[in-house]
Amino acid sequence: MSNDQLSSQDKTNFSTRKARLSNTMNTMGRIPPQATDLEEAILGALMLEKDALSTVIDILKPDMFYHEGHKKIFEAIQGLFQKSKPVDILTVTSELRTLGLLEMIGGAYYITNLTNRVASAANIEFHARIVSQKYIQRELIRISSEIIQNAYEDTTDIFDLLDHAEKNLFDIAQNNLRRDTQKMDEIVKQSLATLEELRTKSDGLTGVPSGFTDLDRITGGWQASDLVIIAARPAMGKTAFVLTCARNATVQFKRPAVVFSLEMSSVQLVNRLISGEAEIEQEKIRKGNLAEWEWQQLHSKIGGLTEAPLLIDDTPALNIFEFRAKCRRLKAQYDIQLIIIDYLQLMHGKGEGQGGGGNREQEIGSISRALKSVAKELNVPVLALSQLSRAVESRPGVNGKRPMLSDLRESGSIEQDADMVLFLYRPEYYGITEDEQGRSQAGVGEVIIAKHRNGETGIVPLRFIGKYVKFADLEESFAAPTSFSMDSPSAGMSPSQDFDRPAGNVIIKPSRMDDMHDDAPF
C-alpha cells in the first residue's frame, strides 16, 4: 500500500471517528423525554380508586414508565388486577414485599407518599396518554440511535437495515397508536349517514367504478379497503383488463389511481392506453407506422387520457416496504382512490435478492397480508394481478380450462387474504370457437368472480378487443344459462340495460364464503 493510499485511508477513518464523536457530543447533556411526576400521580390514583385501572389498562404498559421503581410498582398493580385482588396501599405494598422488590423501590414510605401526589383519579386518562407519548419519544430516539450506529458499520446490509427500521417504526405505531373503541350509537350514526349518501346515487355504485356495467352491478364498484386478486394464465389479458379499469376510473369517472407496473415500462403501458383510447392498432403504435389521418385521430382522442389523474410507477422488483411508503405519499399528495399492482409474484417481501433463503410461499403470503393492510390503512381498493399454476393447462375438456381457486399460484394465503378473487378466461385462447349451444366465442372474455366476501359470485362476459389491447362491455346478446358451477361454469349470457336488476348474461348467487371456515384475519 502506498503512502498516498495509507493517508487517504487514515483520513477516512478520522472522518468516521469525528462524525461519531460529534453525534455523541450532540446528545450529551440531554435528558430523555419523561414525566416522572405524572407517573407518580398515576400510581397514586390507581391506589386511591379501584376503577381507575380499567381506564388506563389498555393505554399503559410497564415499559412506558421511565422510573424503574414506578415500572415495578405498575407491574405489581397489574398482577393484583389479573388475580382479581383489590388495589390499594396495603395490597400493593404486600405484593412488592412478596416479590422481593419493596426495598428496591424505596420501601413502604415511598408507596404511601405516592397517594399524596394526587387527590383523585379524575385526570388519570389524560396523564396516562402523556406518559405514553413520552415513551414513544424515547423509543423513537432509541431506534434512531441504533439506525445511526448501524449505518456507520461497513458490514451492515442496507436492506436488512431498512427492514429493521421499518419494522421497529411499524411496531411503535401498531402497539401504541391503536384506534379507540367506538360505541354502537356512534357506529350506527356513521352507517346511517353512509346509507343516506348512497340513497342519492342513481347508479348503484358504492365504490370506484370498473367501467364494466355488468361487473359493477354485482360488485357495486371496487370497494374501499378491499384486496381484489385478478388471476389468469399468461396471455389472457390481465394487464389489458386492469389498464381498462384504470382508464375508466380516471378518464370517465375522474377517480385518481396509481398503477405499479413491475413487468412493463411506463411507456409501454401508456402506448397500450393510447391504442385503446384512439382505437388504433397496438402494432401500428409500437412501430410508429401511422397514416396522416391516424395521427389526427390519435391527437383528437387522447385529450381525456392526457388530463386523467392516473399515475404510473414502473420501479422493477418493488419490495413491500417501498410500496407501502409510496402509497402513503401518493394518498397524501393526490388522494388516490385505486391502487393496481402488475403483478404480485414480482414483488419482494424485502429488498431485491434479500429473501433470506426463506420459503417463497411464505413470502408471497406475507406480501398478500401486507397488501390487505395497505388497503385497510389507506381505505382504498387494491387490485393485484396474480399468475395461475399450470394445472389449468393439464385439465381436459372444454370447461376444464376455466380457472378455480385451487389454481392460485404459490400460496393459499392469497385466497385467504383477498376480499374478492376474479379469474379471466378466454375460450378462444384454447381454440374453443363455439360454446355448447354453437354460439361464437370469438373475442369473448369471461370475468369469473370465484370469491366475493361481501356479495355474490358469478360470471360476467366481456368483449376482448385484441388489436386495441382492451376490454369492453359485451354488445352481443346471449341466452342465460340455467345453472352455474365454479367447477364447470356456463358461458351463455346476455346483457341488460337496466342497472338495478341482474342482467340476463350475468349469473349470480349468494357468496359461498358465508358457509366456509375462513381463518383470515380480514
N, C-alpha and C positions, 0 to 999 in steps of 0.2 A: 504493500500500500504506500503510495507517495505521500510526501508531506502535505501537499495541497489537499489530497483526499482526506487525510487524517484531520487536517484543520477544518475542513468542511463538516466532517462528522462531529467533531468536538463542538462546533458552532450549533449544529442541530440539537445535540444533547443539552447544551447550555440553554437554548431557547425553550426546550421542553421543560427543563427544571425551573426556568424562570416563570413559565406560564403556570406551572403547578404551585409555585411559591406565591405568585400573585393571587391565584384563586384562594389559597389558604388565608392570605392576609385580608382578602376582601370579606371573609366570613368571620374573622376574629373579632371578638367584642360584641357579636350579635347574639341576642337571646332568642331561642326558638319560640315561635308563637305559642302562647299558653294563656290560660285563665284559671290559675290555681284558686283564686278567691271564689270564683263561680263553682269550681269543683267542690270546695268546702261547703258552699251554700246548698249544692245539690245533695251531697251526702247527708248534711244536717236535715234537709227537708224530707229525705227518704226515711229517716228515723223518727220524724215527727208525725207523719201522716201515712197510714197504711196503704192508701190508694195511690200514693204518689208514684210508686214504682211502675204501675201499669201505664202511666203517662209517658215514661221515658224508656221503657224496656226495649222498644223497637228503634230507639234513636241512639242510645249509648251502648258501648261495649267497653270492657275493662281497659283495652289498649288505648282508648281515647283519652284516658286520664294521664296528664303529664307527670304528676307527682306519683312516685312509685307506691307510697303508702296509700294514697287515695285509690289506686288501682286494686290493691289487695282488699281494701275495705269494700269496694264495689263488688268484687268477686265474692266476698263473704255474704253480702246482701243478696246477690244473685243466688247463691247456694241456699240461703234460707227461703227465698221465694220459690225455688224449684222443689223444695221439700215441704212447701205449704206451711211454713212456720212463720209466726209474726216477726215483723222487722221493727226493732226499737233499740235503744241504747244498750239495754241489758243483753238481748239476744245476739246483737252484733258483737258485743264485747266477748260474750261466751264463745261464739263461733270462731273468732280470731284467736282466742286462747286455745281452743281445741286444735286449731290448725298450726299453732306454734308461731303465730305472726303478731301477737298483740304487742310485744315489746318492740318489735321492728318498726311498727307504725307510730309509736310514741306512747303506748300504754293506754289505760282506761281514761286517763285525764284528757288525752287528745280527742278521744271519741266523744267525751262529754262536751268539750269545747266546740265541736262541730255543730251541735244543736243551737249554740248561742249565736251562730253566724246568720241565722235566718229565723223569721217569726212564723212563717207558714210556707206551704208548697205552692202558693198561688202562681208564681212565675217560673216554676221548675222546668216547664217545657221550653220556654224561651232561653233559659240558662243552658239547658241541655244542647240546644241547637248551636249555641255559641261555642261550647266545648267541642262539639262535633266539627265545627268549621275550623277551629284551631288545630285539631288533629289532622284534618285534610291538608291544611297548610304545611304541617310538619312532614306529612307523607310526601307531598309534592317536592319539598326541599330534599328529603332523603333520596327519592327516586332521581331527581335532577343531579344530585351529587354523584350517585352511582353511574349515571349516564356519562357525566363529565370524566370520571375516573376511568371508566371502561373505554371511552372514546380515545383517550391518550395511549392506550395499550395497542401496540402494533399487531399483537396476535389475536385481537378481538375480531370476530366475524361480523361484518357490518349488518348482515341480515338478521343474525341472532340478536344483535344489539337493538335493532329496530323492533324485532318481535318482542323482546323483553320489555322495552319501553312502552310499546303499545299495550301489552298485556297488563303491566302494572297500572297504567293510567286507566285502562278499561275496568280493572278490578276496583279501583277507587270509586269510579262512577257507579258501578253496579252495587257495591257493598254499602255505600254511604249516601248516595243521592237517589234513594228509592222514592217512587211516587206515593203520595198519601192515599190511604184507603178512602173511597168515596161512599157516601151514604146512598141508600136506594132512592130517596126522593130527588137527589141531585142527578143521578143517572137517568131516572125516568124523565126528568125535565129535558135533559140533553137528547134523549131518544125522541120525545115528542117534538122538540124543535127541528130535529132532522126530518121527521115524518112530515111536518108542516112545509118544510122546504121542498121535499120530494113531491108533495101534493101539487105544487105549482108547475111541475115539469110535465110536459105533454109527451115527451119522447120515451119515458120509462127508463131512462138511463140514470144510474146511481154512481157510476164510476167513469173512468176515462174510456171514451168510445173506441172500439176497434175499427169502426167504419164499415163492418160487415153486418148487414141488417139482421140476418137470422142468428148469427153468433151473439150479437148484442141483446137480442130478445131473450136468450137463455141466461146469459151472464149478467145483463144489466150494465155491461162495460167492465173494464178491468178495475177491480175493487181495491181501494186503498188498503195497504198493509198486507196484501195477498202476494204470495210467491207462486207464480204460474210457470210451470215447466212445459215447454213446447218441444216435443221429441219426434224424431223421424230418422229414417235411414238416409245416407248421403244422396244428394241429387233430388230429394223430394221437394225442395223449395223452402227450407226452413228460413234462410236469410231473406228470401223474397217475401215470405209471409210477414215476418216481423218488420221489415222495411215498409211494407204496405201499411201495417198497423201504425208505425211511427209517422208515416206520411199523412195518413188520415187524421191522426190525433193532432198533429201540429199544423198542417195546412188547412184542413177542413174545420177543425174544432178549436184551433189556437191553444192547445194544451202543451206547455213546454215539456220536452222529452230529451233524454240522452241515450245514445247507443254506444255501448262499449264493444268494439269490434276487435277480437283477439286473432281473427283469422284473415280478414281482408283489410286493405288500407282504406283510409277515409275517402280518397279519390275514387277508388273502385266502387265504394258504396254510393257515393254521390252520382257516379255515372249510371248506376242502376236506377237511382231515383229519377234522374233526368230522363232515362229511357221510358220509364213508366209514365212520367208526367207529360212528356211531349209526345208519347206514343210513336217513338222512333226506335227501330230495332236496335237491340243492345250491341249486336255485331257491328253495325254501322258507327255507333258512338265510340266503341272501343278502337276502331281503326280510323275514326275521323273522316270516313268516306260518306259525306252528306252532300246532297244536292242543294242548290241555292234555296229552293222552296222549303227544304227540310231545315235549313239554318233559320229561316224566317219563322217556321213553325216552332222550332226549339225556343227561340228568344221570346216569342209571344206567349208561350205556355208556362215557362219556368218562373214567372214573376212571383207567384204564390209560394213556390218552393224556396226561392231566394229569401223571402221575408219570414219563412217559417221559424218558430222558436225551437229548432232542432239542433242539438249538439252531438258531435261525434268524437269519440276518443278511441284511437287505434293503437294504444300502448300494447305492445306484444308481451305475452307471459305475465299478465297482470296478476298480482297477488291480492289476497283478500283484504290486507291492511291498507294497501294503496287504494283499492276500490272503495272501501268504507270512507276513507278520508276524502277522496274526490267527490263522492256522493254528498257528503255533508256540506262541502264547499259549494257545490252546484245547487243544492237545495237552498242554501242561504243566499246565494247570488242571483239565481234565476228562478227559484221556486219551481223546480222541475216536478212534474206530476206523473212521470212514467220513466222507468229505468229498464233498458233492454241490454242483455248480455249475449254475445255471439262468440263462443259458446262455452258452457260450463266446464267441460272437460279440459279446456285450455287454460283454466285458471290454476293458480297455485295457492296452497294454504299458507306458505311462507314465501321467501324470496326465490327467485329462479334458481333451480338446482339445489335448493335447501330443504328438500323434503325430509331429510334426516333418515333416509332409508326406511321410513315407515310404510305401512300398508296403504296402497293407493285408494282402496275402497274407504278406509278411514279418513283419508284426506278429502276425498270427494264429499263424504258425509259431513265433515267439519265445514266445508265450503257451503254446502246447501243450508246448513243451520245458520251460518253467518249471513247468507243472502236473506233468509227469513228474518233474521234480527235487524238487518238494514231496512227491510220493508216495513217492519213494525216501528222502528225508531223514527224514520222519516215520514211514515204514514203515506207511502206511495206504493203502487203495484210494481213488482219486479218481475219482468219476463225473462226467463233464462232458457236458452236453447240447449238441447242435450242430444247426444248421439244414442242410437239404439244398438243392441247387440246383434250379431249375425244370425241369431235364432230365427229371425223373421224370414231370412232367405231360405232356410232349410225346411220350413213348414210347407207341406204340399197343399194343393187345392187352390181354388180361386179366392176363397175367403181366408185362407191360411196366411196370406201375406199381410193382412191387417195387423197392426201392432197391438200388443197387450201390455199391461202394467209390468208383467214379469220380464219384458224385453228391455226395460231401462238399464242402461249400461253402467257397470262398475259399483253401484251402490243402491241398496234398498232404502237408504236414508233419503234419497231424492224423492221417492214416492211418499215417504212418511212426512217429510217436512213441507211438501208442496200443498197449497190450498186447492190448486187445480192442476191437472195433468191433461195436456192436449197432445194428440198424435196427428201428424199429417200423413196422408196416404193418397197416392195417385195410381189408380189401376193401370193407366196407360203405360206407366214405367215398367210394369211386369208383363207387358204385351197383352193385357186384357182390354180388348177393344169394345166389347159389349158385355152388359150385365146379364143376369139370368132371364130377364124379360126381353132381351135383344136390343136394348137401347144403347146408343153410342156412349162410350166412356172417354172419347177424345176430349182432352182439355179439362176433364173433371178432376177436382181435388177435394178430398174429404178432410174435415176437421173433426176428429173423434174426441169427444170430451169423456175421457175414461175415469177421471176423478174430479168431483166438484164438492168440496167440503160444505159449501153453503147453498147448494142448489141442485139442479137436475143434471144428469148425464145425458148424452145424446150424440147425434151425428149431424154436422152441418156441411152441406155440399157447397163448394165454391168453384169459380171458374179460374183455372190457371192459364195465364197468357204468357207462354214461354218466351216469345220473341221480345216482349217488353219486361220480362222478369218481374211479374207482379200477379197478385190475386185480385179477384173482383167478385161481386155477387153473381150468383148463377142466374142467367137470363132464361134458360130453357125450363120447360115445365115437365116435371116428373110425377108419376103417381106415388103416393106414400106407401111404404111397405107396411105389412101387417104386424111385424114384431121386430124387436131389437135385442141383440145379444152382444156383449162385448167380445165374446169369443168368435162370433160369426155375425158381425153387423151387416145389415142390409144396406143396399146402395140406392134404392129408388126413393126419390124425394121430390117435392115440388114447392116452389117459393110462394110466399103470401105477401100481399101489400099491406096487410093490417098488422101493425107492430104489437097491438095489445093482445092478440091471440096467437097461439102457436101456428107456425106455417106448416103447410102440408108436406114440405120437404124436410122438416126437422122432426126427429123422433126424440122425445124427452121422457124421462121418468124420474121419480124421486131418487136422490142420491143413495147409493148403497153404502156409503161411508157411515150412515147412521146405524147400520147393523153390524159394523165391523169393529173389532177391538183395535183402537189406534193409540199407540203409546207415544205418539208425537206430542211434544210439549205445546204445540200450537194447534 
